[in-house]
Amino acid sequence: MSNQYDVIVIGAGIGGLSTGLHLLDKGYKTLILEAHTLPGGLCTSFERKGYTIDTSIHWLVGCIEGGVVWHTLNRFNLLPEVKLRRLEQLATIRTPEHEVTIGDDVGEYERFLCRLFPSDERELVRFFKRAKSLPRMIEPSPEDRKRHPFKSLGSLFSYWPLIMLAFQFGKLSYDSYLKRFKEKPRIKPYLSVFTDDSSVLINFYLFSWLHQQDLYTPQVNSLGFSRAFESRFKAMGGEIRYNARVSKILVNDGKVKGVSLANGEEIYGKAVVSNADGYQTLFQLLGKEFVPPSLVHLYETAPLFGSMLMVSLGVNQVLTEKDMPARMLSEWVTPETTGVKLTDLEKAPVTYKLESLYNQAVAPPGKSLLLFEAMADFNEWKTLRPDSTRYKEAKQLAGEIALRRTETCFPQLKGKLEVIDVATPVTFERYTCNREGSIQGWRPTPEMIRHMNLPWKPTYLPNLFMVGQWVSVGGGIPPSVMGGEKVAGLVARYLK
Ligand SMILES: Cc1cc2nc3c(=O)[nH]c(=O)nc-3n(C[C@H](O)[C@H](O)[C@H](O)COP(=O)(O)OP(=O)(O)OC[C@H]3O[C@@H](n4cnc5c(N)ncnc54)[C@H](O)[C@@H]3O)c2cc1C
């Protein structure tokens, strides 16, 4: 086994795998080091009593032809592996007064809301007009850009409506935007699936993706999605090592020279790309002295996306679109969206996801898999964790509440829920090393949205790069996939 590479990538999350593929494509000898035994990071799945429980992809945007995710999937021939299916519905919203499914006919949804909230018709029409004006997430391929520079210019012009909206609403959170509506508290659940302090631009984008028919889901589970990247990486000659936790980024003479692993082994590279948690990369694997003060300040103060309580429920019955037309149902009892404590779980907004709807393979024959998810308070679970009895009791309580709420929401499931698995924010932190178990990195507040992409080359060192959810505000699979292409280009420029 060699200990000398052109590029070492820390982490086999989607960001690391995508970077690895693009680096191999450019001819660089690349090694990926992954702390876990599996690829995927947050984009993974695990087995419980015959069920395959997914931790990630529900929707994927940027998958239409020419889309930012499509480019990588197409270039590495991954489209047949991941079997994308377009989603015709975003979600079902259930409030104490109504239940509605948001389909890709955004106009129909707009009309529904105008009927429900006639006094806010004017503002609703404006909201959807803004959403529909946003450009598609399409870009010319790098080859196209070289061949036809004017295409890039054209795509820049297509971003004009976004620039205008950013100028007008860039400083507004969803909560402040809602002040324009007379029926603010009632309207709130219908126009967002993010936290109240998220930028309103994200909510415009949500409906724009739907309108542009750019919401997809892979018909393989999340681990299958990651495995597709991993297999192609190996087939192209890339090396990947599991159980290989990086404990230090080695620096010599103002440059990164490689990494050392937890077992003391040293591996050398001309450049290092970290896909691992940003805080860990900059302050634990490296040191504060290499990081510009402005970035240190951001890491000390900026809000995280937050983590999740995820209860997986094995159902002894086949559930279909009649039970859950959109595969995802958001249930609003009270409107509080951030950091839900266990004591609030009975009433917190929660999301149900019928995982087996488009991929029956995740449940044994004749059964279904339903997830119950709520944004959760990391500190509460972190405090409980050292006392294993209290932690287990809290997990059990969370499972019981999830069960009760699920049976109330879907009375047809009474007595049919047979497997319960509870994952807490601490579980997400433990398995993926993401700070506070954050499931998407930074929270896309108006202040953070300004940054959009944090520096890909975040330190004073010229050959250390970062990729993934900690450099792309708001996180998710698309920025990690497209970040791979971007960062491989920067590495290539450095190595040349
Ligand atoms: C429940 C849930 C639902 C989601 N739903 C969606 C969705 O519907 N659509 C969507 O687009 N996104 C979704 N996401 C978010 C998405 O999964 C993540 O934003 C994305 O997978 C992040 O990928 P990444 O490569 O940036 O980072 P990660 O997945 O965090 O990968 C980082 C990798 O680095 C490894 N690592 C860390 N430290 C070290 C070290 N010291 N040495 C070696 N390896 C290390 C980790 O083990 C991990 O494998 C969801 C996430 C969750 C949890």
The ligand as a Tripos MOL2 file, in Angstrom:
@<TRIPOS>MOLECULE
LIG
   53    58     1     0     0
SMALL
NO_CHARGES

@<TRIPOS>ATOM
      1 C1        -32.3700   12.6460    8.1600 C.3       1 LIG1
      2 C2        -31.7360   13.4270    7.0460 C.ar      1 LIG1
      3 C3        -32.4790   13.7660    5.9350 C.ar      1 LIG1
      4 C4        -31.8890   14.4710    4.8750 C.ar      1 LIG1
      5 N1        -32.6260   14.7190    3.7620 N.ar      1 LIG1
      6 C5        -32.0300   15.2880    2.6880 C.ar      1 LIG1
      7 C6        -32.7540   15.4190    1.4650 C.ar      1 LIG1
      8 O1        -33.9050   15.0190    1.3380 O.2       1 LIG1
      9 N2        -32.1200   16.0250    0.4140 N.ar      1 LIG1
     10 C7        -30.8270   16.4920    0.4920 C.ar      1 LIG1
     11 O2        -30.3090   17.0230   -0.4900 O.2       1 LIG1
     12 N3        -30.1320   16.3740    1.6670 N.ar      1 LIG1
     13 C8        -30.6900   15.7750    2.7390 C.ar      1 LIG1
     14 N4        -29.9870   15.6220    3.9180 N.ar      1 LIG1
     15 C9        -28.6760   16.2720    4.0600 C.3       1 LIG1
     16 C10       -27.5530   15.5170    3.3590 C.3       1 LIG1
     17 O3        -27.6100   14.1530    3.6710 O.3       1 LIG1
     18 C11       -26.2030   16.0770    3.8110 C.3       1 LIG1
     19 O4        -26.2120   17.4940    3.7290 O.3       1 LIG1
     20 C12       -25.0760   15.5520    2.9250 C.3       1 LIG1
     21 O5        -25.1290   14.1370    2.8700 O.3       1 LIG1
     22 C13       -23.7350   16.0030    3.4970 C.3       1 LIG1
     23 O6        -22.7100   15.4060    2.7650 O.3       1 LIG1
     24 P1        -21.1980   15.7940    3.0130 P.3       1 LIG1
     25 O7        -20.3900   14.9710    2.0930 O.co2     1 LIG1
     26 O8        -21.0490   17.2600    2.9210 O.co2     1 LIG1
     27 O9        -20.8620   15.4330    4.5440 O.3       1 LIG1
     28 P2        -21.0090   14.0950    5.4190 P.3       1 LIG1
     29 O10       -22.0950   13.2460    4.9110 O.co2     1 LIG1
     30 O11       -21.0720   14.5430    6.8240 O.co2     1 LIG1
     31 O12       -19.6340   13.3110    5.1800 O.3       1 LIG1
     32 C14       -18.4760   13.5540    5.9200 C.3       1 LIG1
     33 C15       -17.6920   12.2610    6.0190 C.3       1 LIG1
     34 O13       -16.4460   12.5160    6.6680 O.3       1 LIG1
     35 C16       -16.1590   11.4470    7.5520 C.3       1 LIG1
     36 N5        -15.2110   11.9370    8.5580 N.ar      1 LIG1
     37 C17       -15.4360   12.8810    9.5100 C.ar      1 LIG1
     38 N6        -14.3260   13.0750   10.2330 N.ar      1 LIG1
     39 C18       -13.3870   12.2380    9.7350 C.ar      1 LIG1
     40 C19       -12.0200   11.9820   10.0760 C.ar      1 LIG1
     41 N7        -11.4100   12.6230   11.0760 N.pl3     1 LIG1
     42 N8        -11.3300   11.0520    9.3510 N.ar      1 LIG1
     43 C20       -11.9280   10.3920    8.3110 C.ar      1 LIG1
     44 N9        -13.2290   10.5910    7.9740 N.ar      1 LIG1
     45 C21       -13.9410   11.5100    8.6720 C.ar      1 LIG1
     46 C22       -17.5180   11.1000    8.1270 C.3       1 LIG1
     47 O14       -17.5190    9.8070    8.7050 O.3       1 LIG1
     48 C23       -18.3970   11.2050    6.8850 C.3       1 LIG1
     49 O15       -18.4250    9.9890    6.1800 O.3       1 LIG1
     50 C24       -30.5400   14.9000    4.9660 C.ar      1 LIG1
     51 C25       -29.7960   14.5510    6.0940 C.ar      1 LIG1
     52 C26       -30.3700   13.8070    7.1180 C.ar      1 LIG1
     53 C27       -29.5200   13.3910    8.2730 C.3       1 LIG1
@<TRIPOS>BOND
     1     1     2 1
     2     2     3 ar
     3     2    52 ar
     4     3     4 ar
     5     4     5 ar
     6     4    50 ar
     7     5     6 ar
     8     6     7 ar
     9     6    13 1
    10     7     8 2
    11     7     9 ar
    12     9    10 ar
    13    10    11 2
    14    10    12 ar
    15    12    13 ar
    16    13    14 ar
    17    14    15 1
    18    14    50 ar
    19    15    16 1
    20    16    17 1
    21    16    18 1
    22    18    19 1
    23    18    20 1
    24    20    21 1
    25    20    22 1
    26    22    23 1
    27    23    24 1
    28    24    25 2
    29    24    26 1
    30    24    27 1
    31    27    28 1
    32    28    29 2
    33    28    30 1
    34    28    31 1
    35    31    32 1
    36    32    33 1
    37    33    34 1
    38    33    48 1
    39    34    35 1
    40    35    36 1
    41    35    46 1
    42    36    37 ar
    43    36    45 ar
    44    37    38 ar
    45    38    39 ar
    46    39    40 ar
    47    39    45 ar
    48    40    41 1
    49    40    42 ar
    50    42    43 ar
    51    43    44 ar
    52    44    45 ar
    53    46    47 1
    54    46    48 1
    55    48    49 1
    56    50    51 ar
    57    51    52 ar
    58    52    53 1
@<TRIPOS>SUBSTRUCTURE
     1 LIG1         1 GROUP 0 **** ****
